[in-house]
């Protein structure tokens, strides 16, 4: 078992170069789809609640598979897991090109998500196991640049491909990037293993799939079925029970699927809570704004992408800056600044009207993304750096499971709130006209952003929990 890895400047940049393509591929595939949801609705004659499962199902799959990363990495090595996930992702992109209806496309997107859910946590684990602690914050900032570059160009690229080609181009573009990522990873990432083989935790895997699926479906369809309906309540209860069973089983299992003992590290636990809040805020904007732009302001997909572009570019620019500042001022104040910026911008986006300009939306989305760039990297590195090296795979699994799960739940919850609040505003208006529909939809979007603002506000005082204490931080390292 070879646990030694080089710490030279050459190996640092080789690893960063190798993980760049995979992170970029995973994030690009998600963001190009978001901007094209209205086109899929028209192409397949489907409702938003059906088409949104291209995003929700994808995110659900990434959340389901994330807890398995620790087990797979311990058995195969994280380099091999990364290569398998890249290969599967590329193959699923080709399968999406063969979709004949919305149901088949959703199915292939879910398979897409299973492999995508392994890419980012695998590359994050490689950073914390291969790169020295003194460079981990900067390495994570570069890792974030790769992950954020997808959102930066994804909406614009997606809009361009849909407007001048068709939806097939959204998946075709993944093929050359995927092949390149595989070739680079084979050559640049060293092979290593830190753990011995263990048996697969079937009970843990089944219960984590059951609880994730049940809760997501309940939150996504609650507004349609009714929050007090038998189906909704049954799924909520079943999901909660299976989650409790999963936690109880993992805590007593000799070889658990997921090492929940990392939650004993308080700074990691606090970072997970903050990560959930940031993820919910992030997906509220990426889900709502493109739909508002194309539904109410009636802009083209490419124009909607251009409105989103400045904010995404600001994330790319600010990520390395955040990595440098982290080593100088620490996590607390950096996270505080980021969360406050998010709060202000989300609050301003809760005042949209049918006459809101594209410049107004672009400005506040950019303002918001600056806050996300500072807060997201700070929270992630603060928690992961407190975890012992041999447990980073499981910590990364938990981190991405929570983040992707919260993203899935956020989209499901926000779409339900949007549909229910829009219906309430339409009913209050009485006579229904095209203008009234636009106003009702806009007020529904505002209501969702109000909810997101309240959620972000919770993170402001919680930023102080990231304060590093010498005794607490020294214990896990020992």
Phi, psi and omega in degrees: 000116183260108180255002181271139179222147182292148181241022183278167180298325180296314181294325178302306183287332176295315180294315179300318180297322183289321183277347183300311186295321181294313179298319179297318181297314182295317182286326180296318183297325180289314187283331178291330180287320183306315185289342186257009181304315178300326179289323176294325177299317181285318183297318184254009179052052184238159178276162180302320182295336175275311183296327182298344178289347170295328177268311183296315179297321177299312181293323177299316180298320178295325178288323180293317187279338184304318180296344182278345185303314182303315179296311181297319180296321178295326183275319190253339191091149185286336175295314181294321177299318179299316180294319178297316181294321178296317181296314179297320179298316181295318178297317179294329175298319178293323179294324179299331179293340182266001184301137182250348174204177185293327180294317179293323179294319177298318180299313180294327177293324176296317175298321175306313184295327180300317179281323178298326181294344177267337188295303186293314178295328178294315180291325176296318178297319179301321178300312185281349177256339184255325186262141181296154184302324183294342181246003186293320180296317179292321178297319179293327178294322176289323173301319179293325177301316179297319180290327183273342180295328176300306175299333182292315183252347183302307181300316180293315179296318178298316178297320179295315182294319181290320184288322185255347177234242173204184187294339178300327182296335180296330180261330180298325182293338180290336188295307180294325178293319180296315179297318178298317180299320180295313182297319181291319181296322179300321185272329193259334184265127180288152176273136178200157173220142181246345187230158177272165182289152177215167181284154182281132181275090183294315181299315179298318181294316181295317182290325180289326175293316182297315182291320180296314182294314182299313183292320180296313180299320180298313181289327182286321185257002184302320182290331179280314181282334188101131186292340177259008181289161181298316182297314182295311182296320179299315180295321179297315180294316180297318179297317179295319180294318180291328175295317178296319178296318179299312181297314180299317181293316182297327182288335182252348182292142179290323179231077185290153175297321183229127181280090182288354180294345177295342177289349174291341177277108190300318183296325176294317179298315179298321181294326179295317179298315179294323178297322178296317180297315181296320180297317178300316180295318181300312185285339175297320180284314183293335179274316188279315189297312179301320180293318179298316182299317185275333182274313185267310181278350175056045176267162180284163177304320180293320178295321176297321177296322179294327177294323180281340188299313182303319180295317180294322177295324178296325176297317181296319182290320187279340182299308178297326177297318178298321179297321178289318181292331183302316182289343183264315187247353178083176188281329191298302186288329178294317177294319181301313179299315181298316181293321179296318177298319177298317181299312182298313183293318180295323177297318179293329179283352177274007180244030180290147175227174180292345179254009178299137182277158177294327179297319179301314181293315181299319181297310184286333173291321177296316178302318182292318182291332174298314178298318179296320180299316180290315185287317187297309181295319182298312182295316182297310183292326179299318180284314184292325181290344179273354184265137176303149187304318183288347180257000185295331177297315179289323177296319177295322177300313180296316181303311182284329175298313179294315183296312180290322177297317178295325176296317178296313180296322180298314180296317179296313181295312183294323178293324178293315178298317180299314181295316183290318181290324176297319178296320178297315180293324177295318180295322180290332182286335180084259181291130184257119174233176180299318180294320179295320178299317179296318179294317180297318179296318179297317178296326176296318177298317178300319180298320179294319179293330174297316177299316179297324179296317179298319180296317179296323181301329180297329184285341184299303178292333181291343180301330181292342180289346180278000181301130183276127176248132186304313180297318182291322182282336182282330184298311180297324182295324179293000000 
